[in-house]
Amino acid sequence: MSAHPHHANPDPTPDEVRAHAAAARARKKAAAEARGIDAAFIDRLVDSFYARIRADEQLGPIFAARISDWPLHLGRMKTFWRSVLHNSGEYSGNPMAKHLAIPGLDEARFAHWLHLFYATLDELEAAPEGRREVAGRARMIADSLLIGIAVQRDGLTGSRAGEALPHPR
């Protein structure tokens, strides 16, 4: 492992690296929890958001065509969001590959997804700092997925695909 000037030990052992990573994860989780983003909040967010998605005329059919086991999917999404918001390291899937396989995903659909996500956050009455963090992460994820899809479809000209996605309020 290369040396970092902020580390006291420039040549850590594998155990020290694991301990450092575990401590960093614990700090990130504690900071998120201090902003109201605990595991219970993530569970409520995922359950509420996907209930909204399933009822949505535009996105519901896209999900219904691909998800037959909703409890499994919701569990996977809770793991995903804990990994994103708590740096838990639990999630090991490939969201890009899953989204590349869906025909017709475009900026309008990702923008709609974000509007539903933001509405869910508003409904949950998240603390403002926590809401901004979660909303910002959702936008970053939507932007990343949209750019990946556009680059795959259009080459490098697709690299600016997510610029017009709605920003968190």
Beta strands, then each sheet from edge to edge (+ up, - down):
end
